[in-house]
């Protein structure tokens, strides 16, 4: 971590704690001790903090609990006082959207956001299921208007391979690539891989809904 002024955020719990031999590995992608875990939650957090020139670390004792420390660069700029602004109206839309993500929490979050915005939403956890659902919907005459595909799926097909297969089924498929790893080349060159839009995690609700509206209606950049 570079020398400078930082804002420290500390998150603590009083749970079972993490054994010393496991603690150094908790930020590794796909490392998990949970039977149904993906091992991407803390890895994504690490990537987000690092991309903001910050640092994240953890300390834990079995039977005592765990503390996670996040350090983010402090700005030297003064912040002028502002009057409370009226929140922007949410962008709403219509259409059938298929969400693919291996994290239960993220699928639920997107379902609530998009359903609240007027979309009809179906959820799936990997590329194999997404392809099957997309093909069945297309054959039934009720195709999906757009897809949101997670780039990295633990133990399954991710967005890169899924979009390649989906384009073979439907060259006009409209899909948004989603990831917490903003430095991945697919995120910056998404059109070269067959995607119509991009959505970085953590999501900005209005940006995500605007991206969906644009690719479904064909209007805008």
trRosetta pair geometry for C-beta under 8 A, 3 or more apart (Angstrom, degrees):
i j d omega theta_ij theta_ji phi_ij phi_ji
1 6 7.7 -12 175 -60 131 152
1 55 4.2 -43 -88 -47 120 151
1 71 6.4 26 -140 85 149 143
2 53 7.6 -30 25 -179 123 104
4 73 6.2 -4 113 -129 138 92
4 74 7.7 -174 141 37 96 83
5 73 7.3 77 83 -162 64 61
5 74 4.2 -68 123 50 101 120
5 76 7.4 108 48 -73 140 85
6 54 7.5 119 -143 -131 115 82
6 55 7.8 -31 -136 31 155 103
6 71 4.2 11 169 -173 145 98
6 72 6.3 138 -160 66 85 31
6 73 6.0 -58 -106 -100 71 32
6 74 5.7 -179 -120 -18 12 93
7 71 7.2 154 72 -153 44 51
7 72 5.1 -21 56 63 97 89
7 73 7.8 13 11 94 84 14
7 74 5.0 122 -37 -81 83 91
8 69 6.5 -26 -160 -163 99 94
8 70 7.2 142 -158 77 48 52
8 71 5.6 -17 -99 -99 69 75
9 69 7.4 146 77 -159 53 45
9 70 4.2 -13 59 61 103 105
9 71 7.8 -165 22 -71 72 31
9 72 7.3 28 -5 1 110 106
10 67 6.1 -15 -166 -168 99 104
10 68 7.3 154 -155 78 48 50
10 69 5.6 -12 -103 -104 76 70
10 70 7.8 -163 -71 24 33 72
11 67 7.1 151 79 -157 48 53
11 68 4.6 -11 59 56 100 100
11 70 7.5 38 -5 -5 103 107
12 65 6.3 52 -180 141 86 131
12 66 7.1 179 -146 92 53 48
12 67 4.7 -13 -100 -103 86 80
12 68 7.8 -166 -73 22 42 65
13 65 5.1 -161 97 -159 57 106
13 66 5.5 11 49 51 95 83
14 64 7.3 -75 -144 163 67 43
14 65 4.1 -57 -113 -77 36 135
15 65 5.6 100 32 -120 54 70
15 66 6.5 -19 47 8 102 98
16 62 6.9 -13 158 -151 69 67
16 63 6.8 -9 -159 -76 50 38
17 60 4.9 148 -159 171 78 100
17 61 5.2 -67 -136 94 143 36
17 62 4.1 -170 91 -105 132 29
17 63 5.6 -41 10 12 135 34
17 64 5.4 60 -73 45 133 65
17 65 5.8 -57 -76 -36 82 8
17 66 6.0 155 -123 -52 50 82
18 22 5.5 -119 177 85 94 110
18 23 5.0 120 116 -83 119 81
18 26 6.6 -18 -157 -67 160 135
18 58 7.4 27 39 136 148 131
18 60 4.0 51 39 100 92 161
18 62 7.3 -119 63 -76 17 71
18 66 5.8 57 -5 -92 104 122
19 22 4.8 76 66 13 89 105
19 23 7.0 -141 93 -28 43 85
19 62 5.8 26 -86 -66 61 121
20 23 5.7 -37 -142 9 33 121
21 24 7.9 -56 -177 22 29 99
22 25 5.9 -79 -168 44 52 106
22 26 6.8 70 144 -60 83 87
22 33 6.7 1 -149 -53 149 132
23 26 6.2 -31 -155 -17 37 114
23 58 6.5 -148 -161 95 95 108
23 59 7.9 32 -157 -129 140 29
23 60 5.7 -169 -102 40 120 112
25 28 4.9 -36 -170 5 73 126
25 31 4.9 -130 152 176 104 164
26 31 6.9 -137 -120 99 23 123
26 42 5.3 -31 149 110 86 166
26 58 6.2 -27 60 40 145 152
27 42 5.2 -109 -104 136 54 107
27 43 5.9 123 -179 -93 54 55
27 45 7.7 -102 -125 72 92 92
27 46 4.3 91 -161 -62 117 147
27 56 7.2 141 -100 94 139 113
27 58 8.0 170 -43 1 102 118
28 31 4.0 58 76 -5 105 131
28 39 7.3 -28 97 176 74 115
28 43 6.5 -32 120 -88 18 111
29 39 6.4 91 170 126 37 102
29 40 6.3 22 -144 -106 75 70
29 43 4.2 102 -86 -144 61 161
29 152 7.8 -56 -161 162 129 152
30 38 7.2 -69 -115 161 56 60
30 39 4.1 66 -169 90 18 138
30 40 6.9 21 -67 -62 48 76
30 43 7.5 19 -8 -28 46 157
30 154 5.5 154 -115 -122 88 109
31 39 4.8 145 51 -151 28 126
31 43 7.8 126 32 -54 85 116
32 37 3.6 -156 -177 99 149 125
32 38 6.7 112 -34 72 151 20
32 39 3.6 -123 -31 -71 100 87
33 37 7.4 31 56 33 38 144
34 37 3.1 89 65 -19 117 117
37 41 7.8 -72 -161 0 106 114
38 41 7.3 114 64 -25 94 79
38 102 5.0 116 -94 118 143 120
38 103 6.2 -90 16 -77 144 76
38 153 8.0 -87 -141 -163 129 46
38 154 3.9 170 -153 11 85 143
38 155 7.9 -131 -128 14 76 100
39 42 8.0 -53 -170 40 50 91
39 43 6.7 46 145 -11 69 126
39 154 6.1 124 41 -108 92 148
40 43 5.2 -70 -146 51 44 115
40 44 5.5 50 157 -29 80 105
40 102 7.5 91 19 77 141 114
40 103 6.9 -107 71 -64 117 114
40 152 6.8 160 -117 104 142 118
40 154 6.3 -144 -31 -44 114 118
40 180 7.7 144 164 32 104 133
41 44 6.1 -60 -154 32 21 107
41 45 6.7 18 150 -15 60 106
41 103 7.2 122 -76 -118 87 129
42 45 5.2 -49 -147 36 39 116
42 46 6.3 47 152 -24 67 101
43 46 5.6 -49 -150 32 32 115
43 47 6.6 32 151 -19 63 104
44 47 5.6 -53 -149 35 34 112
44 48 6.4 33 154 -19 66 105
44 180 3.6 42 -149 90 105 165
44 181 7.5 -100 -119 -47 73 71
44 201 6.5 -24 -171 101 132 131
45 48 5.9 -55 -147 35 31 110
45 49 6.3 26 158 -14 66 108
45 56 6.5 161 132 -157 99 175
46 49 6.1 -60 -148 39 27 107
46 50 6.1 25 156 -18 65 112
46 56 5.6 -133 -109 56 64 132
47 50 5.8 -58 -143 39 28 111
47 51 6.2 28 158 -21 64 109
47 180 5.6 117 74 130 129 97
47 181 5.3 -68 -174 -99 159 68
47 182 7.7 156 149 14 111 76
47 183 7.8 -136 -167 16 109 104
48 51 5.9 -57 -148 35 27 111
48 52 6.8 12 155 -6 61 108
48 180 6.0 -63 -53 -175 100 103
48 201 7.7 -88 -76 109 123 79
48 202 7.1 38 -118 -12 152 88
49 52 6.0 -70 -156 44 32 102
49 54 4.2 -89 -180 82 82 116
49 55 6.8 -114 146 20 121 4
49 56 4.5 97 69 -33 167 115
49 70 5.8 -126 -116 -144 136 102
49 72 7.1 -112 -146 -82 84 88
50 53 7.7 40 -178 -79 36 17
50 54 6.7 -104 -78 61 24 67
50 55 7.8 60 -91 -93 65 41
50 56 7.8 -82 -46 9 76 102
51 182 5.8 81 -137 45 161 119
51 183 6.7 -159 -102 -35 114 104
52 72 6.0 -14 121 -135 124 101
52 73 7.4 -149 147 20 82 95
53 72 7.8 90 80 -152 72 60
53 73 5.2 4 98 -19 115 127
54 70 6.4 20 158 -178 136 81
54 71 5.5 173 -164 90 88 58
54 72 4.3 -32 -97 -99 130 59
54 73 6.6 -127 -80 -13 74 71
55 70 7.6 163 86 -155 49 43
55 71 4.5 -1 55 54 92 110
56 68 6.9 -1 -171 -179 97 97
56 69 6.9 164 -152 87 49 55
56 70 5.1 -8 -105 -105 87 72
56 71 7.4 -163 -72 22 42 70
57 68 7.5 169 90 -155 38 56
57 69 5.0 -11 62 59 85 102
58 66 6.3 -6 -171 -173 110 103
58 67 6.8 162 -154 87 61 51
58 68 4.8 -23 -100 -104 89 70
58 69 7.1 -178 -83 17 36 74
59 66 7.3 161 86 -155 45 58
59 67 5.0 -6 59 59 91 99
59 69 7.4 34 0 -12 98 110
60 64 7.7 160 -176 71 56 96
60 65 7.1 -119 -139 118 75 36
60 66 4.1 -12 -103 -107 105 82
60 67 7.1 -174 -75 23 59 60
61 64 3.9 13 84 38 108 130
61 65 7.0 16 54 46 80 47
82 85 7.1 -16 143 -34 120 99
88 206 6.3 24 93 -96 132 154
90 116 7.8 -19 132 124 164 104
90 117 6.3 -122 146 -105 122 92
90 205 7.0 -44 -128 132 105 120
90 206 6.5 -135 -131 -95 60 84
90 209 6.7 47 -180 49 86 168
91 117 7.0 17 96 -147 59 123
91 206 5.8 104 3 -149 105 73
91 209 4.3 162 76 115 105 119
91 210 5.1 102 25 -72 171 71
91 213 5.9 -98 158 -21 125 145
92 117 4.8 -172 -124 -170 64 72
92 118 4.6 72 -176 2 102 129
92 209 7.3 -27 -85 -179 24 136
93 117 6.1 16 30 145 75 109
93 118 5.8 177 68 74 35 115
93 119 6.2 21 83 -66 90 94
93 209 6.6 176 0 -173 114 91
93 212 6.1 -166 45 110 158 108
93 213 4.5 -155 -80 -94 137 90
93 216 6.5 113 174 55 139 147
93 217 7.8 -122 -139 -33 119 110
94 118 5.5 -60 -80 136 62 115
94 119 6.9 166 -138 -96 23 56
94 216 8.0 -174 77 139 54 149
95 119 5.8 -24 65 -128 69 91
95 120 7.2 -131 111 33 31 84
95 145 3.5 -76 -170 48 119 154
95 146 6.3 53 131 9 139 99
95 212 7.6 -169 60 165 133 105
95 216 4.8 -102 -51 -145 166 148
96 119 7.3 139 -110 -175 18 85
96 120 4.7 -32 -105 77 69 108
96 121 7.8 171 -158 -80 54 27
96 122 7.4 16 -177 -1 95 103
96 137 7.2 -171 130 -170 148 142
96 142 6.8 97 -39 162 166 86
96 143 7.2 166 65 111 133 40
96 144 4.8 -115 109 -124 102 54
96 145 5.2 124 49 2 65 88
96 146 7.9 163 88 32 51 62
97 114 5.7 -91 59 177 148 153
97 119 4.9 8 5 171 121 136
97 120 7.0 151 20 77 70 52
97 121 5.2 -21 70 -106 94 72
97 122 7.5 -179 91 29 48 66
97 144 6.5 90 -120 -163 18 102
97 145 6.7 -46 -70 60 62 88
97 146 5.2 -16 -113 73 84 89
97 147 7.0 155 -163 -98 64 30
97 148 6.7 28 176 -8 110 99
97 212 6.8 -20 -98 -144 138 130
98 121 7.8 148 -94 -158 25 57
98 122 5.2 -21 -111 70 71 97
98 123 7.8 167 -161 -87 58 20
98 124 6.7 1 -177 11 99 112
98 130 6.2 127 145 -143 130 88
98 133 6.1 153 -132 108 138 128
98 134 6.3 -105 11 -77 169 86
98 137 7.7 -146 -59 -2 129 158
98 144 4.6 -36 -15 -124 107 157
98 146 7.7 -165 29 101 70 45
98 147 4.6 -21 67 -113 97 84
98 148 7.4 -169 93 27 51 64
99 107 5.9 146 116 -135 123 74
99 110 4.8 155 -133 107 155 140
99 111 6.7 -129 32 -65 152 73
99 114 7.4 -178 -52 13 129 150
99 121 6.2 9 -6 -166 114 105
99 122 7.2 178 24 87 74 45
99 123 5.2 -22 69 -110 100 68
99 124 7.2 161 86 29 52 65
99 147 7.6 172 -80 -161 28 60
99 148 4.9 -4 -117 58 71 108
100 123 7.9 149 -86 -164 36 51
100 124 5.1 -23 -104 78 78 92
100 125 7.1 134 -157 -133 68 4
100 126 6.9 49 -166 -163 108 1
100 127 6.6 72 -179 -82 152 49
100 129 7.5 160 -120 77 105 96
100 130 4.4 -22 -80 -75 138 134
100 147 6.8 14 -1 -179 106 105
100 148 6.8 -174 30 91 66 59
100 149 4.9 9 56 -120 119 61
100 150 5.7 -126 110 13 78 85
100 153 7.7 -47 153 -78 104 131
100 159 7.3 152 88 -84 125 82
100 162 6.9 -150 95 -178 169 174
101 106 4.6 -92 137 97 153 121
101 107 5.1 -168 63 -64 106 81
101 110 7.2 123 6 7 140 140
101 123 7.9 -53 38 -156 84 93
101 125 6.9 -45 86 -126 37 53
101 148 7.7 -17 -41 113 104 100
101 150 4.3 108 -108 -40 69 133
101 153 8.0 -161 -149 -99 32 92
101 178 7.2 -44 -85 86 110 135
102 125 5.0 77 -111 -173 56 88
102 126 6.4 44 -82 -72 98 77
102 150 6.5 -124 3 76 77 157
102 153 4.8 131 -36 -142 127 78
102 154 5.6 -173 123 31 163 84
102 155 8.0 129 -136 48 151 86
102 156 6.7 158 -85 40 127 125
103 106 4.1 64 84 11 112 110
103 107 6.7 175 88 -12 58 83
103 150 7.8 142 12 -101 91 159
104 107 5.9 -59 -151 36 31 111
104 108 6.3 27 156 -16 67 109
105 108 5.9 -58 -150 38 29 110
105 109 6.2 32 152 -22 65 108
106 109 5.5 -51 -144 35 33 115
106 110 6.3 28 159 -14 66 105
106 150 7.7 86 110 -82 149 130
106 201 7.5 -34 -124 -116 132 135
107 110 6.1 -59 -148 40 27 105
107 111 6.2 31 153 -23 63 109
107 123 4.6 84 -172 -153 118 130
107 125 7.2 -54 -61 -86 147 75
108 111 5.6 -54 -147 34 30 115
108 112 6.5 28 157 -17 65 105
109 112 6.1 -60 -154 35 28 107
109 113 6.3 23 154 -17 65 110
109 203 7.7 160 131 31 126 133
110 113 5.6 -55 -142 39 33 111
110 114 5.9 18 166 -8 70 112
110 121 7.3 176 126 -153 86 145
110 123 7.9 138 77 -102 108 104
110 148 6.6 -143 -162 75 152 154
110 203 7.6 120 -89 -26 87 165
111 114 6.5 -63 -139 44 21 98
111 115 5.8 19 164 -16 62 116
111 121 5.0 173 -130 112 70 148
111 123 5.9 -39 -71 -60 121 124
112 115 6.1 -56 -135 41 22 107
112 116 6.1 23 161 -18 60 113
113 116 6.0 -68 -157 38 22 110
113 117 6.5 13 151 -14 62 112
113 203 7.5 -72 -53 110 175 148
113 205 5.8 -144 -148 -130 126 102
113 208 7.2 29 137 88 145 139
113 209 7.5 -133 155 -61 105 105
114 117 5.4 -57 -147 40 36 111
114 119 4.2 -46 167 56 96 130
114 121 4.9 112 91 -71 124 131
114 209 7.5 172 -106 -98 68 89
114 212 7.4 143 -121 -85 109 174
115 118 7.9 126 -178 -8 29 9
115 119 6.4 -89 -83 67 33 73
115 120 7.8 53 -110 -112 75 27
115 121 5.4 -88 -61 11 86 124
117 209 5.3 -154 -131 -122 160 130
119 212 7.3 -47 -76 157 146 151
122 133 6.4 -167 124 178 141 144
122 144 7.6 -100 37 -96 117 118
124 129 4.1 -167 -167 111 125 120
124 130 5.0 175 84 -71 143 69
124 133 5.8 -150 -53 -2 145 147
125 129 6.4 50 46 35 62 146
125 153 7.5 126 154 -146 65 120
125 156 7.2 89 124 42 82 167
126 129 5.4 91 62 15 73 100
126 130 7.0 -134 105 -9 37 95
126 153 5.0 123 -121 176 80 153
126 155 8.0 -73 -100 94 139 72
126 156 3.3 -64 -135 151 136 151
126 157 5.6 99 168 46 95 73
127 130 5.3 -55 -142 36 36 115
127 131 6.2 37 161 -22 69 102
127 149 7.4 49 -98 -151 87 115
127 153 6.4 -159 -16 15 90 155
127 156 6.3 168 22 146 81 96
127 157 2.9 -90 53 104 125 108
127 158 6.1 -31 -37 29 126 8
127 159 7.1 -168 -84 -77 113 27
127 161 5.9 76 157 84 172 95
127 162 3.4 -136 -136 -77 112 111
127 165 7.3 106 166 37 115 133
128 131 6.1 -55 -154 32 27 109
128 132 6.6 23 152 -14 61 109
128 156 6.5 -106 5 -165 103 105
128 157 5.3 122 -36 18 74 126
129 132 5.7 -58 -149 39 34 112
129 133 6.1 30 156 -16 69 109
130 133 5.9 -57 -145 40 28 108
130 134 6.1 29 157 -21 64 110
130 147 6.8 87 -169 -153 121 136
130 149 6.8 79 -161 -108 169 100
130 157 8.0 -128 33 90 108 114
130 162 5.5 25 74 -155 134 135
130 166 7.6 -47 125 -71 105 123
131 134 5.8 -56 -145 36 27 111
131 135 6.3 24 158 -17 63 108
131 157 7.9 -8 -13 90 119 153
131 162 6.3 -144 -53 -146 97 83
131 165 5.4 -27 -106 114 137 128
131 166 6.1 -136 -109 -75 81 79
131 169 7.2 153 -157 -19 88 148
132 135 6.1 -58 -148 36 27 108
132 136 6.4 23 157 -15 63 109
133 136 5.9 -57 -145 39 30 109
133 137 6.1 30 158 -20 65 109
133 144 7.8 55 126 -37 96 132
134 137 5.9 -57 -148 37 27 110
134 138 6.3 28 154 -20 63 108
134 143 7.7 37 -166 -152 68 81
134 144 5.9 -69 -121 19 78 126
134 147 7.0 -25 -90 -74 124 136
134 166 6.0 -3 98 -126 166 106
134 169 6.8 116 112 94 115 153
134 170 7.4 -122 155 14 117 129
134 173 7.3 22 -172 -122 142 127
135 138 5.7 -55 -148 35 30 112
135 139 6.3 25 157 -15 65 109
135 169 5.7 -102 -91 -149 93 148
136 139 5.9 -59 -146 40 30 108
136 140 6.2 26 156 -20 65 112
137 140 5.8 -60 -145 37 28 110
137 142 5.6 -85 -164 91 80 74
137 143 5.2 111 127 -122 97 38
137 144 5.4 60 105 -27 157 82
138 143 4.6 42 -99 -101 62 102
138 144 7.9 -55 -58 16 78 74
138 169 7.1 159 24 154 163 115
138 170 6.3 -151 -107 -61 153 135
143 170 7.8 128 -149 -108 138 163
144 147 6.0 62 128 -63 142 83
145 174 6.9 -22 156 56 53 127
145 216 4.8 40 152 -129 121 107
146 174 4.8 -55 -107 101 74 107
146 175 6.9 153 -168 -95 66 35
146 176 6.7 33 174 -12 112 99
146 196 7.7 -103 -131 62 99 136
146 212 5.7 165 87 -146 165 82
146 215 5.7 104 -109 96 126 117
146 216 5.3 -78 -36 -73 123 94
147 166 7.4 -95 21 -143 160 167
147 173 7.0 -5 9 176 122 105
147 174 7.1 151 18 92 74 56
147 175 4.2 -20 66 -113 102 87
147 176 7.0 -166 94 26 53 68
148 175 7.4 167 -84 -162 20 70
148 176 4.8 -17 -111 66 68 107
148 178 5.5 36 177 -24 92 132
148 199 6.6 -23 -142 35 110 141
148 212 7.9 -41 -64 -88 109 107
149 158 7.8 108 161 168 101 57
149 159 3.7 128 132 -117 111 102
149 162 5.5 -164 -148 81 141 137
149 163 6.4 -168 52 -54 166 96
149 175 5.4 11 -3 -177 118 121
149 176 7.0 163 22 78 71 50
149 177 5.9 -34 72 -109 93 53
149 178 6.5 166 79 20 37 88
149 195 7.8 -130 46 -108 117 113
150 153 6.0 110 93 -68 113 84
150 158 6.7 -89 106 -148 75 81
150 159 5.8 -161 89 -42 31 111
150 178 5.3 -49 -98 77 51 100
150 179 6.8 112 -162 -82 61 65
151 158 5.6 26 157 172 37 120
151 159 4.4 -62 -103 33 41 125
151 160 6.6 49 -155 -33 76 86
151 177 5.6 54 -73 -176 95 100
151 178 6.6 -152 -19 77 81 43
151 179 3.8 -13 18 -71 128 122
151 181 7.1 -104 74 47 142 106
151 184 6.4 133 156 92 163 165
151 186 6.1 149 -130 83 129 139
151 187 7.4 -57 -61 -62 154 90
152 158 5.1 -17 -112 -120 25 140
152 159 7.7 -42 -27 12 33 95
152 179 6.4 79 3 -123 94 107
152 181 7.2 58 -11 9 133 127
153 156 4.3 -60 129 74 124 93
153 157 6.2 17 56 80 140 30
153 158 4.4 -174 11 -85 89 70
153 159 7.7 133 -23 -22 102 64
157 161 5.0 -103 -160 81 98 124
157 162 5.5 122 137 -62 111 89
157 165 8.0 -8 178 8 149 141
158 161 6.2 89 60 23 64 94
158 162 6.7 -122 113 -7 30 105
159 162 5.4 -63 -135 42 30 114
159 163 6.0 28 170 -20 70 105
159 175 7.7 169 -158 154 102 131
159 177 5.2 124 151 -129 151 86
159 178 7.3 160 -66 38 154 64
159 179 7.7 -117 22 -55 143 103
159 186 7.6 145 95 144 115 151
159 195 7.8 25 163 -80 119 125
160 163 6.6 -58 -152 31 20 103
160 164 7.0 18 151 -16 56 108
160 186 6.1 -100 -88 -101 103 156
160 193 6.4 -69 -131 -169 77 137
161 164 5.6 -56 -154 34 37 115
161 165 6.4 30 154 -14 69 107
162 165 5.9 -61 -151 40 31 106
162 166 6.0 30 154 -20 68 111
163 166 5.4 -54 -139 39 34 113
163 167 6.2 40 159 -25 66 103
163 173 7.4 -172 -147 100 73 132
163 175 5.5 -151 -108 70 106 154
163 177 7.4 -45 -43 -77 145 100
163 193 6.3 76 86 140 143 93
163 194 4.7 161 149 88 118 119
163 195 6.0 -58 -125 -68 160 77
164 167 6.1 -54 -153 30 26 111
164 168 7.2 29 148 -20 58 102
164 193 7.9 -68 -62 -178 85 81
164 194 6.7 147 -82 20 50 154
165 168 5.7 -51 -160 27 38 114
165 169 7.0 32 147 -13 66 103
166 169 5.6 -56 -155 38 40 110
166 170 6.4 -35 168 46 74 88
166 173 4.7 -90 143 74 111 178
166 175 6.8 89 87 -41 155 143
167 170 7.1 -85 -130 75 26 49
167 171 5.8 48 -169 -112 74 49
167 173 6.0 -119 -86 33 54 120
167 194 5.1 -78 -60 -156 142 146
169 173 7.3 59 75 -50 92 131
170 173 4.5 105 91 -51 105 92
173 194 7.9 31 74 161 104 108
174 196 4.6 -20 -152 5 74 157
174 197 7.9 33 177 3 88 100
174 215 4.7 154 -177 156 125 114
174 216 6.8 160 106 -83 158 51
175 194 7.4 28 49 122 117 86
175 195 5.3 -85 91 -128 88 73
175 196 6.0 124 49 16 42 93
175 197 7.8 -153 111 39 36 76
176 195 6.6 82 -130 -171 21 110
176 196 6.7 -60 -72 68 59 81
176 197 4.2 -29 -108 79 90 98
176 198 6.4 176 -164 -85 80 14
176 199 5.2 39 159 -6 126 108
176 208 8.0 108 155 -149 164 78
176 211 6.0 90 -112 133 137 126
176 212 7.0 -63 -33 -82 145 70
176 215 7.0 -166 -61 11 95 158
177 186 6.0 -119 167 141 162 108
177 187 6.6 -143 108 -99 122 58
177 190 5.1 -159 27 -131 129 118
177 193 7.3 44 -56 81 149 130
177 195 4.5 -52 -22 -110 105 161
177 197 7.6 -175 21 92 65 49
177 198 5.4 -20 62 -113 88 72
177 199 7.4 175 85 29 42 69
178 198 7.7 153 -82 -165 44 53
178 199 4.7 -19 -101 74 90 96
178 200 7.5 174 -149 -95 61 16
178 201 6.4 73 174 -41 93 97
179 182 7.2 173 97 -70 94 41
179 184 5.9 -19 105 28 160 139
179 186 7.6 85 -2 81 148 109
179 187 5.8 -107 52 -76 121 118
179 200 6.8 -36 71 -125 60 59
179 201 6.4 -109 128 11 20 103
180 200 7.2 93 -116 -174 32 73
180 201 4.0 -53 -80 72 77 115
180 202 7.5 32 -112 -45 96 51
181 184 4.5 69 113 -28 109 109
181 187 7.1 -165 99 -27 69 140
182 187 5.6 -144 -152 126 43 163
182 200 5.0 22 -94 -131 102 132
183 187 7.4 65 54 47 9 132
184 187 4.8 94 70 -5 85 105
184 188 7.8 178 91 1 50 83
185 188 6.0 -65 -151 45 43 100
185 189 5.6 -8 167 24 81 113
186 189 6.6 -75 -125 64 25 77
186 190 6.1 63 165 -97 64 63
186 193 5.3 2 -138 -12 94 159
186 195 7.7 86 175 0 94 137
187 190 6.4 1 -148 -60 20 100
187 198 5.7 108 -158 -154 65 135
187 200 6.7 63 -157 -86 132 94
189 192 4.4 -10 155 20 103 124
189 193 6.9 100 110 -15 82 95
190 193 6.0 -70 -160 41 40 104
190 195 4.0 -62 171 69 100 125
190 196 7.9 -55 131 45 116 14
190 197 7.1 -13 115 129 152 11
190 198 4.6 -164 -33 -65 156 109
191 194 7.7 93 -170 -41 34 9
191 195 6.5 -97 -82 68 33 69
191 196 7.6 57 -104 -111 76 28
195 198 6.7 80 125 -70 139 73
196 215 4.3 103 129 -132 132 131
197 211 4.4 135 -179 -179 147 112
197 212 7.6 -140 63 -69 163 39
197 214 7.0 123 -85 75 135 111
197 215 5.1 -107 -24 -45 124 135
198 211 7.5 -116 56 -144 39 151
199 203 6.2 9 171 -115 112 94
199 207 7.3 149 -126 116 85 99
199 208 5.1 56 -132 -111 132 89
199 211 6.1 -164 -71 58 99 160
200 203 7.7 164 87 -94 48 48
203 207 7.5 -161 -175 66 71 99
203 208 5.1 4 -165 -44 115 139
204 207 4.0 49 86 18 111 118
204 208 6.5 164 77 -17 56 86
205 208 5.9 -61 -149 36 27 109
205 209 6.3 17 160 -11 66 110
206 209 5.9 -58 -144 43 31 106
206 210 6.0 32 156 -22 66 109
207 210 5.7 -55 -144 37 28 111
207 211 6.3 31 155 -21 63 105
208 211 5.8 -55 -151 34 29 111
208 212 6.5 30 152 -18 63 105
209 212 5.5 -50 -149 35 35 115
209 213 6.3 37 153 -21 66 104
210 213 5.7 -51 -146 35 33 112
210 214 6.3 34 155 -22 65 106
210 220 7.8 -82 171 117 92 167
211 214 5.8 -56 -149 34 29 112
211 215 6.6 15 161 -9 65 107
212 215 6.5 -66 -149 41 27 98
212 216 6.0 18 161 -14 66 115
213 216 6.1 -64 -143 41 25 106
213 217 5.9 0 169 4 66 117
213 219 7.7 -40 138 61 85 100
213 220 7.8 47 103 26 90 139
214 217 6.6 -68 -136 50 20 93
214 218 7.7 92 171 -82 52 2
214 219 6.0 -111 -135 78 61 59
214 220 4.1 -83 -124 69 111 118
214 221 7.0 -25 -164 65 149 41
215 218 7.4 31 -165 -75 27 42
217 220 7.9 57 77 14 109 96
